[in-house]
Amino acid sequence: MKRLLLTAGLLSFFFVAVSQPRILTRHEITVGGGLSYRHGIAEEFMAPGINVEGYYHFVDEFRAGLDITYYLVDFGFSSPAFEINVNTGTLLFEEDLWLIYGLAGFQFIWIDYDWGEPFGNEKHYGVGFSLGGSVEYDLNYIRIFAEPKMTLYNLDSFRSTPSISIGVRYTL
């Protein structure tokens, strides 16, 4: 996981070095989706997920948004896992077609374990706080993004887990 994050960081800095300028507009809305990968969603398992999201740019340097992720967790029993994030982002760097945002947000997560007969099911809920960033490459109305973040949350006990999301955002 450390190698993946280091590689993503190095690639991000490389792309920033070869970018061209873009002018952001106020009141811009972006929607999109992609794939997520998170370590520790349930115990020490790694879980891929699918996310959808939307952001509203209040001013050129600030945006707020919501994303929902469904994790494709399968431990040999039925176990849907969802997370809802309310994020804010501050533009840290804009050069050419590259945008880098600082990211902070609140998270609500739940996992529904269905152990089957005769054990039944149990539900786990938690809340958390995320810090991370977003690197975006603008292709006019479509942006390709990578969003690494670290989340501290309480799901039966306090945990800190890394995650990364990649995908596309469309500007409305």
Order of alpha helices (4+ residues) and beta strands (2+ residues): alpha-beta-beta-beta-beta-beta-beta-beta-beta
